[in-house]
Each structure stands twice: as structure tokens, then as C-alpha cells.
Amino acid sequence: MKQKFEVIVIGGGHAGCEAALASARMGCSTLLLTMNHSKTAEMSCNPSIGGVGKGQLVKEIDALGGEMGKNADYTGIQFKRLNTRKGSAVQSSRCQSDKKQYALRMQGIIASQPGLVVVEGEVKAILTDAQGVSGVHLLDKEGILLEFFSKSIVVTAGTFMRGLMHCGGETSKGGRFGENSSQGLSDCLRDLGMTLLRLKTGTPPRLLRHSIDFSQMERQDGDENAHRFSFSPTEIVLPQVPCFLTYTNPETHAIIRENLSRSPLYSGKIKGIGPRYCPSIEDKVVKFPEKPRHQLFFEPEALDSDWIYPNGISTSLPAEVQEAFLRSVPGCERVEFARYGYAVEYDCIDPRQLGHTLEVKHLPGLFLAGQVNGTSGYEEAAAQGLLGGINAGLRAFSREPFVLSRTESYLGVMIDDLIHQGVSEPYRMFTSRAEFRLSLREDNADLRLRPMGRALGLVDAEDFTRFERRKEAIDAGKAFLRKKILKPSEAVNSGLAEMGSSPLNAPQSLAQVLKRPEVGLEDVLRLSQTELPLAIDKETCETLEIEVKFEGYIEIQRGQIDQLKKMQELTIPAAFEYARVAGLSNELREKLGRTQPKTLAEAARISGITPAALTALVFHLRQKGHPPVNSVI
Ligand code: FAD
């Protein structure tokens, strides 16, 4: 086999799949190295894709030409739009996935991708030379040490580096149930000058479907008009199935409380830091003692599987305690276990060592993406994998790097947060992390990112033409709604009254009438007895309606984004001496010196930086002859 590749990707998880596909689709000879190829694209935990904040990431991955959204559509067994009672900025899509089909389909896509080769084995070392990275050492399945060479390497090792699994008093090495941990890689990264952290995450037990009495639970069906993730013409092909809702109760909580000392979390055995937002059931019972019950969603793992995933009850209590507390839950009196819940501790890197391209600042050609950067979740991993793979490919072709800002994407928000703030617990995406979320909606991810995906060579001509037609229809629709006037009349006002809307006293454009909260796009078209100039599908209708309805707010955000861009333009010289800036605390001087922000905007996002500190910085920069910046803060 050829030993030299333009890009090498280490790890076949959600980050690794996107990284390898992006690089190969851009035309780079790409090698994907993974410990067990039959586990490529495995869903280690919940059998679902998307969710609040995460759905936005999946749409962005798709808009840029990644695979996750398409794969989720073809293998989804229940689709739901979340937060539909809240504003459009925070609505997100989620689907229940057939986890077997999800992994199998992705493995098929990888197998059929020209320019992409997969080799099984464990990467033991990353090799370097004077220019940066140069290759890897891989111990293959037969125990033979192989050498592969590349100047662009993407590490996506997930939860595997020195992974340690805990269930009650039992501890074993492993990155995920039934799979070995990766032993040499984190030592190698440390030797290459990287700072490592130790984090942990947990998963619930898996239960056997036939032993559960679903009649005692609340049935939860998906949406009737399911929203797909992909902007390409995918289809929902698998049968759609329900989930079930049940609750813990005081008896469940009492059993957990009595056995807390047997939880490795509470006995002090687990040293890694877990996610606050996704607590184990032990944590929920301790931290929210006033709550008499906690929700549990029972989700099917796959259509042809007897396994049920009880979402909301991740635990690492001993097996017999898991059995006891679960059997106190309605519907689970006779429940049988397919696998017990466990927690995993693993090494990850401090992401503040990375630049916006996910390349290590001090080691050219080494990119890291996914859970290894301190995040949690398939979507966060896949989005980083895509960006890391793109930049590894661009580097191989000596092309300009690809960077996304927080004003144009959730992906940009995540990378910016990671590289400036670092992590103190596994990082997951929330809509609240994006300051411009009304502009960064799911529905307009293609308007924001599709042209970039096309320029990178990841979106094909057919998909791009479809995108251009959609954009044209939205622009024509906006112009039409602004121009077309609705005159007051008896019919119009009685129509408005039926919608609970006040009468029209003077002529108004359809766009103005549409700004009323109780009036929708279809309503204004019906009242004016007109049609849009170009026929549009329901997704395009939705985008058009939001863009017109919230035009005012979107304009305000655009102003704020311009302001931020101005801050971005104010550069801070390299190796800037913060010790000389009067009015900065020693702690902030140390933090800024360590982080070395390139612009004022980057400095503003470092945790603990106050407006007063920024003013001191601006004042100092101005004194030293930097461009006038009065207008920016
Ligand atoms: P992974 O999916 O972990 O993939 C890593 C890949 O790297 C694997 O293919 C592995 O074989 C390969 N690899 C590692 N080291 C080497 C090496 N040296 N050589 C070759 N290949 C290597 N996410 C949530 O959002 N919510 C949760 O509640 C949640 N709970 C979890 C519980 C558990 C027990 C686990 C294990 C994970 C959990 N996750 C959860 C996290 C979720 O699984 C990950 O976020 C996601 O899978 C990360 O994707 P990734 O591509 O970064 O890594």
C-alpha cells in the first residue's frame, strides 16, 4: 500500500468521518486510521441526532457539504422540531436514529468515497520534522508497526485516550463499552508540547424492550410533517416509531441516595470533570433534592433491535443498584438489562492551544477535532471534524485556511469559545452561546454557508443550482411582499378579526401586515388574494416568512455584527507586552499574555475580560500609535 498521503485522519468517530470525507472530496489522497472499522460512526450514547443548538450545527454541516444531515435523514426513525412554542431563533430539529443503520450507511459512504483509504489499527505516535508533523506510527491488528507519512494530520480520538470505564466499584480500560482505550497517543501529544485535561462522561443502561410495560408510559410520536436535516433532496425512508415517557419517583431517589457512596462519582474514584448540563441520575438526585421526579424518555435503539435507551438516567452506580432503582419506575417493574450504565474518564487537550482552523498553534500540520478538544456530542464532533478536515486539505494544497466567525455560524461560535475560553467541563452547544442567534437560524444555514461549501468543492453543481433557485425565490418573495399593498376592506378586516388581529385603517404593504405576530405568510397571501412570484416549497416559505417578520430585529443584529467586525479589525501586535498596560490586573495580564489574542474582539471574549480592561487596552494601543478605535467600544 502507498505509505504517503496528503491527509491522515486518526479516528473513525463522528469527527473522523466528516474530516476524512471532506478531505477526500476536496481531492486529497486521504488515509483514515481507526481502531475498529466495524465501529466507525458508532453512536456511543444516545441514538439520536440534533437537539437544541445541535440541530443548527447539523444544518451547517450539511450546508457546507458534510454528511451528517443526509445520514440522519436516511436513518431517522422519528423526527421532531423542538422549541416550536418559542421564537424561530431557538427552534431546533432532532431525530431518533436507527443507530445500526446510521453507522452502516456512513461506513458505506466512506467505503465508496474515491481517494479515501481505511486502515485498522492503533496510532501509537505522531512523527515530526523541522517543518511540523510528518507522519504516524500505527500498530495494526496483526501487531505489526506500520509507518504512514503526511504533512497534514487530523486527530479525532474521542473518549479513547487513556479511557477508563467505571461501573460501581469496577474499573476497566476502554474508550467505550467493548472497545480498547488508546494508550500511546496522549503521551505522544504531551511529548509534543500539548497540555492535556481529564474529563468524564456517562451513559445510561440499555434495557430489553420485551421486559418493559409501555402501557404505563406516555406515548410520544414524532411530527406529522417531519423536517429533514439536509438541504439536498434526501428522503425519510425508514418506518417512523414512537418513544415513551415515564418518570422516576421518591422511591427511585431513595434507593439512589442510599447507595451514593457506591457511585464512583461520589466515592472520589472518578477524577475527571463531567458535564453539568447532562448530569447523571446520582447528580440530579443530589443537586435537585426538591424535585419529586425526573423525566425518562424510552427511545428505541434500532428498528430490528430489542434494546431501549432510557434517556435521562445516565449512571455509574453498581449493577444491582441500577436494577433496583429502575424497577421502581412505572413500566419497569420487571425490566431486564442488556447492558449496565457506566462512566468513562478520558484525556483530551486544552483547546486554547488551537487556532481558528483547529491547527495546533505551535505544531504546523497537526489538527485536532471532536471530543478530544473537550467537547461532548456527535454534532459538535462532526462539525469540528468537517472544519479540521477542510483545513488539513487546504494545507495540503497550500491554499488559504478556512475560518468561520461567530457572526456567521454556530460552528464559528463553538470554535471561538473553545480556543479562547478553553473548557472546564465537556462543552456542548446551546443556542444561548450564540449572540446573533436570530441571524444564525437552522432554516438559513444554507444562505449563510452554501456558497462557501461550493467554493471548497464540497457542494456539487446540482445542489448549488437548487440553492441558487431557493435564494432567488426568497429575494423575489421579499421584494413582492414589500411592494404589494393591502387595502382596508370589510373582507380584509373580517379576515384579520378571525386571526385575532386588529383591523387595517390605512393601506399597508403585505410585509408590514406580516410583521403582526398573529399573522402568517399564507394569511397575507389569502387576504390579498395573490400568489408569490415564484413557486416555493414549505422550507423556503418558512425562511421568507421569518426574514420578513423579523426584518427589524435582524437589521439591529446586522448593526451589532458590523460593530464586532470593526473590533475584529483592530489588531493587537504579536508578542504584545500586556505587563505595560496600565489598569490591567495581574491575572488578566497573565491570561492575555498566555492567549495572545490577535484582535480586540478576540480579547473581549476571553473569560474575565471586563469592559474596563478593554478600555485600558484600547487606550494603550492608541497611545502606541494604533488606528483610532474610539468608535468600537
Ligand atoms: P468518538 O466517537 O469517540 O470516536 C473516536 C474514534 O477514534 C474511534 O473510532 C476510535 O477507534 C478512534 N481512535 C481513538 N484513538 C485512536 C488511535 N490511537 N488510533 C486509531 N484510532 C483511534 N455525548 C452526548 O452528547 N451526550 C452524552 O450523554 C454522551 N454520553 C457519552 C457516554 C459515553 C460512555 C461515551 C463513550 C460517549 C458519550 N457521549 C455523549 C459522547 C459522544 O459519544 C461523543 O461526543 C462523540 O462520539 C464524539 O465523537 P468523536 O468523533 O470525537 O469521537
Boltz pocket constraint, residues with backbone or C-beta under 6 A from the ligand:
constraints:
  - pocket:
      binder: B
      contacts: [[A, 10], [A, 11], [A, 12], [A, 13], [A, 14], [A, 15], [A, 16], [A, 33], [A, 34], [A, 35], [A, 36], [A, 39], [A, 40], [A, 42], [A, 43], [A, 44], [A, 45], [A, 46], [A, 121], [A, 122], [A, 123], [A, 124], [A, 156], [A, 157], [A, 158], [A, 159], [A, 160], [A, 161], [A, 175], [A, 176], [A, 177], [A, 182], [A, 183], [A, 185], [A, 201], [A, 202], [A, 203], [A, 278], [A, 314], [A, 342], [A, 343], [A, 344], [A, 369], [A, 370], [A, 371], [A, 372], [A, 375], [A, 376], [A, 377], [A, 378], [A, 381], [A, 382]]
      max_distance: 6.0
